[in-house]
Amino acid sequence: MRNDALLGEFRPGDTWLHRVTPGPKLAALAGAAVVLVWIREPVLALSAVAVAAVLVIWSGLGLRRGLRTLRRIAVVALLLGAWLAWQQSWARAVDSVGDLVALVLLASVLTATTAVDDLLDTLVRLLGPFRRIGVNPEKVSLAFSLVLRAIPTTLEVAEQTRDAAIARGLQRSPRARLTPLVIRVVANARGTGEALHARGLGDD
């Protein structure tokens, strides 16, 4: 496993971001996501990227690792930006790509400054009042933890698939890169589902 996973890598420290409890950080991330998605403004998106970059540095994650994080989503960001620029406008492309970059960096800051156990415990507490309407906080927390684990795993599989295609001289073949990726991701998902079901976590 590479040490520059996109999300889920907690880095102990004593910065003010580490001292803030998980609740306010989760609320701030959710609030930022709502504002960025709701307000379609390129200047706001670029400002959010700048703020997120500052937080990456303050968190101790480091600018270099922040850039590695962005490299992991570079292809998606470029394809999204190109498609939006072609279908709509450059302003919309800058806004959407900026929102994506800012939110990925902010999520990375959250997971870099918050222990996963603390984050999951906070989610369980926050969702506790919703038990009366049928929400199971423990299962939501489990799903969240699986997402945190699945993102870097999927990205690592994507890199391995790309490297294998390059080694065979098929780097320009979408099929040589996408087919093995989809097969391995689905296989990992099925393996995780079977393991959960064996422990009785997939019932009901």
CORFENQUI-V939503 format. One record per residue. N is the residue number from 1. SS is DSSP state (h for helix, s for strand, l for the rest). OMEGA is omega in degrees with one decimal (* if undefined). NEAR is the number of other ideal C-beta (glycine too) atoms within 10 Angstrom. Layout:
((N	SS	OMEGA	NEAR) (N	SS	OMEGA	NEAR))
This chain:
((1	l	179.4	7) (2	l	-174.3	10) (3	l	179.0	7) (4	l	-179.6	16) (5	l	-174.6	21) (6	l	-177.8	22) (7	l	171.3	19) (8	l	-178.6	19) (9	l	-179.4	17) (10	l	178.6	15) (11	l	-179.3	14) (12	l	179.7	9) (13	l	-179.6	15) (14	l	177.7	8) (15	l	179.6	15) (16	h	176.9	10) (17	h	176.0	19) (18	h	-176.4	16) (19	h	177.6	9) (20	l	-178.8	14) (21	l	-175.7	10) (22	h	-177.1	21) (23	h	178.9	14) (24	h	179.2	10) (25	h	176.4	19) (26	h	-179.9	16) (27	h	179.6	11) (28	h	178.3	15) (29	h	178.8	15) (30	h	178.8	10) (31	h	178.5	10) (32	h	179.8	18) (33	h	-179.8	15) (34	h	-178.2	10) (35	h	-177.2	13) (36	h	179.5	21) (37	h	-176.1	11) (38	h	-176.1	8) (39	l	-179.8	12) (40	l	-176.7	13) (41	l	-178.3	17) (42	h	-179.3	18) (43	h	178.1	12) (44	h	179.7	16) (45	h	180.0	23) (46	h	176.3	17) (47	h	177.8	13) (48	h	177.1	21) (49	h	179.5	21) (50	h	178.5	12) (51	h	-179.9	14) (52	h	178.9	21) (53	h	177.5	18) (54	h	179.3	13) (55	h	175.9	22) (56	h	179.9	24) (57	h	-179.2	12) (58	h	-176.3	14) (59	l	-175.5	24) (60	l	178.0	17) (61	l	176.6	24) (62	l	-178.5	13) (63	h	-179.0	11) (64	h	178.4	10) (65	h	175.1	19) (66	h	177.6	21) (67	h	176.0	13) (68	h	176.8	17) (69	h	179.8	23) (70	h	178.4	19) (71	h	-179.7	11) (72	h	-178.6	22) (73	l	-173.6	16) (74	h	-177.4	11) (75	h	179.2	11) (76	h	-178.6	12) (77	h	-179.5	18) (78	h	179.0	11) (79	h	178.2	11) (80	h	-179.7	15) (81	h	-179.8	19) (82	h	-178.8	12) (83	h	-179.8	12) (84	h	177.8	18) (85	h	-179.7	16) (86	h	-175.0	10) (87	h	-174.8	9) (88	l	-179.1	12) (89	l	176.8	12) (90	h	179.6	12) (91	h	179.0	15) (92	h	178.8	15) (93	h	179.6	20) (94	h	-179.8	18) (95	h	-175.9	23) (96	h	179.1	22) (97	h	177.2	24) (98	h	176.7	24) (99	h	-179.3	24) (100	h	-178.5	19) (101	h	-178.3	21) (102	h	-177.4	24) (103	h	176.3	19) (104	h	178.5	22) (105	h	179.4	23) (106	h	177.2	21) (107	h	177.9	20) (108	h	176.6	26) (109	h	178.9	25) (110	h	-176.2	20) (111	h	178.6	22) (112	h	-176.4	26) (113	h	-177.7	24) (114	l	176.5	21) (115	l	-176.3	13) (116	h	180.0	16) (117	h	178.3	11) (118	h	179.8	13) (119	h	-179.2	21) (120	h	176.9	20) (121	h	178.7	13) (122	h	177.5	18) (123	h	179.2	21) (124	h	-179.9	16) (125	h	-178.3	13) (126	h	-178.2	16) (127	h	-178.6	16) (128	h	-178.8	11) (129	h	-177.2	10) (130	h	177.6	12) (131	h	-175.0	11) (132	h	178.2	7) (133	h	172.9	6) (134	l	178.9	6) (135	l	176.8	12) (136	l	-176.0	14) (137	h	-179.1	17) (138	h	-180.0	13) (139	h	175.8	15) (140	h	178.1	16) (141	h	177.8	19) (142	h	179.4	16) (143	h	179.2	12) (144	h	-179.8	15) (145	h	178.3	16) (146	h	176.5	14) (147	h	179.1	11) (148	h	179.8	20) (149	h	-174.0	16) (150	h	-176.5	16) (151	h	179.6	18) (152	h	178.2	18) (153	h	179.3	18) (154	h	179.4	16) (155	h	178.1	18) (156	h	176.9	16) (157	h	179.4	18) (158	h	179.3	18) (159	h	178.4	13) (160	h	178.3	13) (161	h	177.8	20) (162	h	-179.7	16) (163	h	179.1	12) (164	h	178.8	15) (165	h	178.5	21) (166	h	-179.9	13) (167	h	179.0	9) (168	l	179.7	10) (169	l	-176.4	9) (170	l	-176.0	13) (171	l	179.4	13) (172	l	-178.3	9) (173	l	177.9	12) (174	h	-178.3	9) (175	h	-178.4	9) (176	h	-179.4	18) (177	h	-174.5	19) (178	h	-176.3	13) (179	h	177.5	13) (180	h	179.7	17) (181	h	-178.9	19) (182	h	-178.8	12) (183	h	-177.4	12) (184	h	179.1	16) (185	h	178.5	16) (186	h	178.7	10) (187	h	177.9	11) (188	h	-179.8	15) (189	h	179.4	13) (190	h	178.0	10) (191	h	177.8	10) (192	h	179.4	15) (193	h	179.0	13) (194	h	178.8	11) (195	h	178.4	11) (196	h	-179.4	15) (197	h	179.5	11) (198	h	178.8	9) (199	l	177.7	9) (200	l	-178.1	8) (201	l	-179.7	13) (202	l	-178.4	13) (203	l	-179.3	7) (204	l	*	6))
